[in-house]
Amino acid sequence: MVAQFLRLKLRLLGNIFRRSPWQVVGIVIGLVYGLGMAALLVAFLVGLRFVDDVALIRDGFVLAGALTVLGFIIVPLIFGVDDTMDPRRFALFGLPDRSLAIGLAVAATVGIPALVLGIVLLGTVVTWSRGVGEALLALIAAAMAFATCLLLARVATGIASLLLATRRARELSGVLGLLLVIMASPFIVVLVSVDWAGSGVQVMESLAGALSWTPFGAVFAIPGDAANGQWVPAILKLLIAAATLVVIWFGWQALVAKMLVTPGREASAKSYRGLGWFDRLPQSAAGVVAARSFTYWFRDARYWISLVIVPIVPIIVMVPLNLAGVPTEYLWLIPVPLMCLFLGWSLHNDTAYDSTAIWLHVVSGVRGVSDRVGRLVPVLVAGVLVIGLGSAVTVFVLNDWRLLPSILGVSTALLLAGLGVGSITSARFPYPAVKPGDSPFQQPQATGTITALVQSVTMLGSLLIALPAVVFAGLGIFVDPAWHAASFASGIGLGLLVLVIGVMAGGRVFDRRGPEMLGAAIRA
């Protein structure tokens, strides 16, 4: 039976090369890249065989191995994978649970990730071949690490197929994964800034020492401890690694048995009463567009992902600046204006998000000004909340209420300027966007440089319009607090002026280019 599963997996891998020529080229490039990276790592591991600092090598192996194990768990759980060997596909064959679990586990050894992992682990055997006992333990540890990673990947994939069956669940998991990646970037900056030549070795030693007694790093510390003469800890960690592998194996068997009697989940239909936002907003053209926009911002993943990312952006900016030595009292002035900048920028391609539904606006004769105003309402509401609450929190933390006019002026200018410029660009230069119902992480093909041009012009336009308010705010901080009033006046005045001009001009463009926008949506 195991041979049957292996042949099936090999056939599935072979079918990959029967796709279109460009897909095959991409697959071959990925395969060559993976094997090339594996070869470089093996060469590096072979070179470590002649390095005498065994303790340092062991600590590095434990940290790298723990990250590898964590990756085999996190990637399927957060991003999901297309499991061609899902146990539920074999539910009608009447196979025993244990036999099916064994066959699928062995079949998991056939694949590009397993191949790369196996090659690298064989390289670690060469690194620790400093004696007969060390080499034997290194070989056993490599085999156990290989089995542990692949079984964990199978378990994570099975759990993901159960939990991420619906589109909303996949979108939510993708958002969580994106947030984890974004929030990890400041920690990467911190790690890069650590003085590894000084205190870095001690930090790595203490962290690796703790991980080596956990299921994540025990198997990678076994040969290093043996090579360092610590045979008792090596044997104890061997027992920990073996117990971990046994637990994962029984967990995999239980998961297979559960999946065989669990049908695939389907999205449950929801029932709604009333018309939602359409009942709450004025019964006018602008009110109807605003109601539909509110509905999009709350239900459409393409929109609310933007809202989720906006508060994270200041963290990414503030951490490197803090490490660079920028005083804290200046760093606290960044979050609110930066969030307003990205909120205003978020509507620069809003028309394209309607896709072919834009035909309703064209055939119903909705005035362009009403369409532009309606789309601004949700972002304006969010922006007012950010400016009001954020400005109050900022001046409270800094304990300097004299800064309030400048924070309000700069933030308002960035928000309103972005909405004004975006009202024009979204009508005049809509570029292909993610279609309704598709994953918000898909990136459609865009012709030429229109995408980068529109994004850059909108962002740069917002910054230029807010520049006077920023300059006056700087004068208020460094020269005379009386300049804060000028920052407030210029920010509010220029922001409102650009918003009105942008809505009027964007409305005229919308009235004039309705058929062209519909044609662009159909071609996208």
N, C-alpha and C positions, 0 to 999 in steps of 0.2 A: 504493500500500500504506500509506503514511503517513496518507493521508486516512481509510483504513479504521480504523486504530488510533485516530485522533482521534475518529471517530464512535463507536467502541466505548467509549472512555473517557467521552465525553459522555453516552452512554446509561447507563453505570454510575453516573455522578454523578446523572443524572436519576432513577434508580431509588431513590436515597436518599430522595426526597421522596414515595415511595409506601408508606412505613412507617406505623406507627400515628401518630395525631395528636400525641401527646406527644413521640414521637421526632422528628417533623418540627419541633415547636416548639423542642426542644433543639438541633437542627441549625441552625435559623435563628438562634437566639440566639448559637450559636458562630460562625456566619458573620458576623453583625453585629458581634460583639465583635472578631473578627479584622480585619475591614475598618476598624472604628473605630480600633483600635490602629495599623493601617497609616496611616490618615489623620493621626493625631496625630504619628506619626514623620515623615511627609512634611512636615507643617507645621513641625516642628522643624528638619528638614533644609533647608527653604527659608529659614528664619530664619538658619541658619548661613551662608548665602550672603553675608550682610552683616557677618559677623564677620571681623576682620582677622588674628586669631591663627591662621594657616594651619597652623603646626607642631602646635599643640595639637589642632586639629580632626583632622589626619591621624593623630595618635597614638590619639585616641579611635576613629576609624574602623577602624584596624588591630586594636585590641583587640576591638571589637564584632564585626568581620568574622571574626576568628579563632574567637571563641566560637560564631558562627553556623555556620561550617564544621564545628567540632567537634560541635555539636548535630546536624547532619544525618548525622554518622557514628555518634554514640553512641546516639541514641534507637532506631534500628532494630536495632542490634547487641545492646543490653542488654534492651530491653523488647519487641522484635519488633513486627511489624505484620502485618495481614491484607492480603497482596498480591494484589489482584484481577487484576493484570496479570503474574502469575508467568510467566516464559518457558516453564516446563514445560507450561503449559496449551496452548501452541501447538506442542507437539512432533509431533503427528500431521498437521500441515498441510504439512509438507515445505518450510517457508520457509528460505531461506539464512540462515546465522547472522548475517551482516552486515546484511541487510535487516531481520531481526527485531530486532536490537539498535538500529538506527536508529529503527524504528517505535515500540518501547517507550520509547526515550529521548525522542522527540518527544511521545509521549502523556503522559509525566511532567510536561510543562509545563501540563497541564490538571488543576487541582486547587486547593484552598484554600491549602495552604502555598506552592505555586508562585505563585499570584496575589498573596498578601501579600508574598512575597519580591520579586517583580517590581516591585510598586508602590514598596516601600521603596528598591530599587536605582535606580529612576528618580528618586527624590528626591535620591539622592546625585549624580546628574548635574547637578541644579540647583545643589547646593552648590558644585560645582567649576566651574561655568560662569563662570570669571573671565577667559576668553580663548578664542580659537578652538581653539588646540592643547590647552588644558586640558580644554575641553568635549568634544573628540573623544576624547581619552584616557579621560575619565571615562565616556563612552558605551561605548567598547570594554571598559573594565574592568568596567563593570556587566554587560554581556552575558557576559563570561567568568566573572564571579562567579556569575551566574545558572546558567550551564551547569555550572560546577564543583559547586555545591551540589546541584543536581538529580541529576547523574551519581553523585556520592558517595552520595546517598540511595538511588539505584537499586542501586549496588554493595553498600552496607551491608544493604539489604533482601534482596538475593539471597543474600548470605553468611548472614544470619540465618535465611532459610528453609531453608538447607542444614544449618546447625548446630543450630537450635532446633526441629527437627521433633518431637522427643519432649517429653512433658509435663515430665519431670524436667529436661531441658535448659532449658525455658522457665522453670521454677521457679528453677533455679540462676541463670539470667541475671537474673531479676527480683530475686533476693536481692542479687546483685552490684550491680545498679543502685540498689537501696535503700541499700546500704551506702555507695555512692559519694555519694549525696545526703546521707546522714546525716553522713558524714565530711567533706563539704564545708562543712557549716554552721559549724564553728569557723573555717575560712578566711574565710567571709563575714563573721563577726564581726570578724576581724582587719582585713579590708579596710574595714569600716565605721569601725573605730577609728583608721585611719590619718589623720594630719594632712595632708589633701590640699592645704590651703592652703599648707603649708610644704614638706614633703618628698614629698608625693604626686605632684606634677607631675614631679619627677625620676624617681620610680619608674615612672610610666606611660611616660615618654619612653624610658627604658632598655629596658623590656619591649617596647614597641611597636617600637623600633629593631631588636631581635633578631627579633621575629616577622615584620617586614616583609621579611626575606630568606628566609623559609621558605614552603613551599607554602600554609600556613594564612593568612598575612597579606599576601603579596606583591601579590596582585591588588587589595587594598584600599588599598595605599600608593601605587599608580601615579599617580592624579590629584593626590594631596596633594603628592607630590614635585615633580610638574610645576608645580603652582601655587606652590610654594616656590622655584622656579627651579632645582631639581636635576634637570635633564633626563636626564643620563647614568644616575643611579640609577633614574629612572623607566623608561627603556628596558630596563635590565637586569632590573628586576622584572617588566616586561611579558614578557620572554623566559622568566623563571621561571614566571610564571602560565600562559603558553602551553604550556610543556613539561609542567607539572602537568596541564593539561587533556588533553593528548595521551596522557599515561600513564594517566590515569583512563579515557579513552575506550577504549584498547586493553585495559585491564583489564576494562572492562564487556563488550567483545566476547568476550574469553576466558571470562568468567563465564557469559555466555549460552550459548556453545558447550558449556561443562561442564555446565550445568544441563539442557540438552536431552537429554543422554545419561545423566543421573543421576536415578534414580527417588527418590521421596520416602522418607525414612528412617522406619522403624518401630521402636518400642521392642522391644529384644531381651528374650526371656523368660529369666528367671534360674531356676536350679535350686538348691534349698536342701536340705541334709541335716539330718536331725533336726528338733527342734521349737524350736531357738533358745533364747530366754530361758525358755521353758516347761520345758526340760530342766534349767536351771541353778537355778531358784528352787523353794522348797518347794511340794509338791503340796497346797496348801490354797487356800481361796477367796481370801484376801488375796494369796497367792503367785501365783495365776493372774492376778488383776487387775494385780498389779505386773509380771508378765511381759508382759502385753499393753500396759501403759503404757510399759515400756522399748522395746518394739517400735515403738510410735507415736513416741516421742521420737527414735528413730534413723532411722525411715523416712518418717514423715509430715512433709511440708514445713510444715504448719501449726504443728507443734511445734518443729522444729529452727530455724525462722526466729526464734522467740522466744529461743532460746539464742544465736543469732548476734548478735542486737541487744543483749542484756544487757551484754556488755563494752564496747559502743560508747557506751552512755548516759553513763558517767562522763566520757568525753572531751568530750561535748557540754556537760556541766555545768562541767567544770574550766576549759576555755579561757576562757569569758566571766568566770568568777570571777577567774582569773589576770589578765586584762586590767583588771578592776575594782580590782586591787591587793590581793587577799587573799593573805596570806603563804603560801609554798609548804609550810611545815610543817603548815598546817591543810588545805591542798588534798589532801595525801596521805591524810588521814583519811576522805575521801569515797568512793573507789571501792568498797571491800569492802562497807560497809553499803548503798550504793546498789544494787549488784548483788544483794545478798540481798533488798532490798526488792522488786525486780522479779521475782526468782525466786519468792518467796512469793506475789506477786500473780498470777503466771502461771496458777495453778490456780483462779482465782475463777469460771471458767465451763467447767471441764473436762468436766462431764457433758454439756453441749450438743455438745461435739466428737464424742461417740459417735454422734450423730444417731439414726437408727432402730435402730442396734445395741444401744441401751440395753434393748431388749426381752429380750435374753439374760439380763441381770441380773435383770429383773423376773420372768420365767417360771421361771428356775432357782432362785429363792429365795435368792439371795446376800444375806447379811446386810449391812445398810447400813454397819456398822462395818468389815467386811472390805473393802467397796468403797472406803470413804474411806481406809483405811490403804494399800491397794494402790496407789491413785493417787498417794499422797504419796512413795512410795519413790524413784522416779527423781529427783524434785526434791530430796529430802533428800540423796541421794548427791551430786548436783551442788552443793548448798549446803554440805555438809561440806567438799568439795574447795575451794570458793571461800573459805570461812572459814579453813580451815587454811592453805592456801598463801598466800592474800591477806594474812592477818594477819601471817604471818611475813615476807613481803616488805615490808609497810608499816613494821613496826618496824625492820627491817634498814635500809631507806632512811632513815628518820628517826633511826636510831641511838639509840632510846629504848625499851628493852624494858619500861619501866614502863607504856607505853600498851597493852600486849598484853591485859590483862584487860578494859579498856573496849572495845577493838575487837571482842574475842570476844563480850562481853555485848551490845553494841548490834547487831551483825550477827546473832547468834543470835536475839535478840528479834524483829528485823524479819522474818527468815526464818520462824520458827515461828509468829509471830502471823499472818503472811499466809497460811500454810497452814491454820491453825486457822479463821480467819474465812472463807477460801475454801472450806473443807470444808462450811460451812453454806450460803453463798450459791450455790455450784454446784448444790446439791441443792434449795434453796428457791426461788431466783430465776434459773433458767437462761434465758438470752436467745438469740435466733437467732445461730448461728455459721456459719462457712464449712463447707460440707458436705465429707465425705471425698471426695477425688479432684478437688475444685475447686481453682482457683488460690488460694493463701493470701492474695493481694492483693484478692480480691473481698470486698466488704462487703455482707452481706445486710441486708434491710430489718428494722429492729427497731421494735416498736410503742412509742409513748410515750417516756418518759424512763427506762425500766427499765435500758437499757444504761449510760447515764451514771451512774445512781444506784448500780447494783451495783459498777461500777468504782470510783467515788468512795468508797463505804462501805468496800470492802475495803482500799483504799489508806490512807484516813484511820484506819481501825481499827488497821492495822499500826503506823502512826506513833504513835497514842495509847498503844498498849500498850508500845511501845519508849521512850516519853517519859521514864519514870523512869531508865532506863539511860543515855539521852542526857544528862539533867540531871546525874547522878552523874559521867559522863565529863567533862562541862564543868567540874565542881568539881575533878575530879582534875587537869585541865590547868591551870586558872587559880588554884586555891586550895591544895589539898593532894593529893599523889599517893595518899594513903591512900584517897581516894574511888574509885579505880579498882576496888578490890575490891568495893565496893558496886555499881558499875556491872555488873560481871561477875555477881554474885549475883542482882541484880534482873532482868537481861536473861535469864539462863538460867532462873530460876524462873518469871517471868511468861510467857516464851515456851513453856516446857513446859506450864504450867497452861492457857494458851489453846489450845495444840495438842490436849491431851487433851479439854478441854471441846468444842472445835470438832469433833473426830472423833466423840465420843459424840453430840452434838446433831445433827451432820450425818447420822450414821448413822440416828438415829431419824426425821429428816425423810425420808431416802431410803426407809426401810421404809414410811412412811406415805403418801408421795406418788409411789410407783413408777408407778401408772397415769397420774397427771397428767403426770409427766415424759415418759412414752412418748407421750401425746397431744400434748404440746407439741412433741416431736421430729417427729411425723408432720405437724403443721401448719406447721412451720418450712420 
